[in-house]
């Protein structure tokens, strides 16, 4: 779901990010290790894309996505 976000709806991306965060938070150490390596870079990419879209049109700001990505980065940290 997060590999090609260009053709996805906002809620689909938020759901996928939340699923990844849940796996990192509630899964075992092996699952966390598998996910965390790529998730951090993807979360940062999604935050950048969201702010870039909002710079063109403030109605495109997806606060749920930013909050979920920041939470995921906190889990990784």
N, C-alpha and C positions, 0 to 999 in steps of 0.2 A: 504494500500500500504506500509506503514512504519512498519507494525508489523513484517513482515518477509522479510528483505531486502536481504537475502542471494541469493535468486533466481531472483532478480530484476536487470534490466540493470541500468547503471548509470544515464541515462537521466530520467528514470522513478522515481528514488529516488529524483533527483533534482526537477522535476516537482511537486512531492508530497510535498516536503519541501517548495517550492515557494507557493503552494496553501495554506498550513498551515499559512505561513507568511502573505499572502494576507488576509486570514480570520482574523488573529489577528490584522492586521493594519487597515483594512477597515470595520470590523464587529463591532457589538455593544459590550457593556461591558459584557453582559451575555455570548456571544460567546467567547470573549477573556478569560473569567474566565474558561470556559469549556475546552478550548484548552491548555492554558498556563501551567496548572498543569502537563501535561504529555509531552508537546512539548519540554520543556527545557532539560529534561533528555534524550529524543530521539535525540535531536540535538547534545548534548555532546557525546552520544554514536556513532553517525554517524561520528563526527569529529575524534574520537579515531580510529574507524575502517578505515577511510580514511588514516590517518597518519600511521597506522599499515601496511596497504597494500602498501603504498608508501615506507615504510622502507625496504620492500622485493623487490620491483620493482618500481623505481622512475617514470616509465611511468604510473603507476596506480594512481598517484596523481590526484584527482578530485577537482580542484580549485573552480569550480562553486558550488560544493556541500558544501565545507568548507565556502565559502563566504555567501551562502544562510543560512547555519546554524548559522554563527556568526551574521548575520543580525537578524535572529529570536531570538537569545539570547539577542540581543540589544533591541528588542521590549519588551521582557519579563522583562528586567532590567528596 
